[in-house]
Amino acid sequence: MDEVIKSIRNLKGYGMGSRDVRILSYVDDAVLTAENKDNLQRLLFKFNTTTKTLKMKISAAKTKCIITLKKALGCKLVINNKMRQDMKLK
């Protein structure tokens, strides 16, 4: 997972104070964070490309896009040529 994290180091994440957070990870789980859907798709593309290179697999069925804004952005991410629908936090 360290190589995957390093691979997205130069991409834009979500601003939290003076930090730019791209990924939160624990063991084999990861959360990608971004301020907009385009940056999130870039992160996901690079994350997916790197995991494939390292012979790791992302479960598209378990992949979710969670919107934390009151207004949904229509976040439809693509992973392994499959569209993932967005979820909204209540």
N, C-alpha and C positions, 0 to 999 in steps of 0.2 A: 504494500500500500504506500510505502514511502516514495517509491518511484512515481506512482500515480500523482501523489500530492505535489511532488517537485515539478511534474509536467505542466501543472496549471498555475504555477507560481506567478507567471507574467500576465495572466488574464485578469480582467476586472471582476471583482466580487461585490459584496455588500458592505457599505461603509458603516462601521461601528466605532464611533468616536474617531480616533486618529488611525485606526486599523482598517484594512480592507480584507474582510473574511470571505474566503472562497469555498472552503470545505471544513466540515466538522466530521471527524471519523472516530470510530471505535471498533477495533478488531476488523471485521470484514463488512461493516456497515458504513455508509457515508451519506452526508447531507451536503449538497451543493447549494450555495447561496449567491444571489445576484440581485441587483436593484431593478432589473428589467428582463423581459423574456428573451430578448436577443442575446444579452450577456449570459443568461442562464443556458441558452441553447449552445453557445460557444463553449462554455465550461463543460457541458454534457458531451459535446462532440469530442473534445480533447480528452476528457476522462474516458470515454468509450474507446477511442482510438488507442490510447495508452494501455488500457486493460487488455485489449485484444492482442497487442504486441507482447504483453507479458503473459499471455495465455490464461488470463483471468476472464470470468464471464459475469456480465451484468444481467440480472433477471429483469427483463422488460415488464413482466407481469407484476413484479413487486415495486416498480418504479412509479413514483407519484410526483405530481407538481402541486404544491400547497401554496395557495395565495393567502397572504396575511393582510391584504388591504380590504377595505369595505367594498370597493368596487372591483369586481373580477376583471382581469385583463385578457381573458380568453387564452390562457397559457396552454398551448398544445405542443408539447415537446416531442421530438422524434428521437427514438433510440432503436438501433438495429432495424431501421426502416419501418418501425411501428409507431403509430401516433399514441401518445399518452394523454389522457384527458386530465383537466385540472380538478382540484378539490378546493373547497373553500372552508376555512376555519370559521366556526360559529362563534 
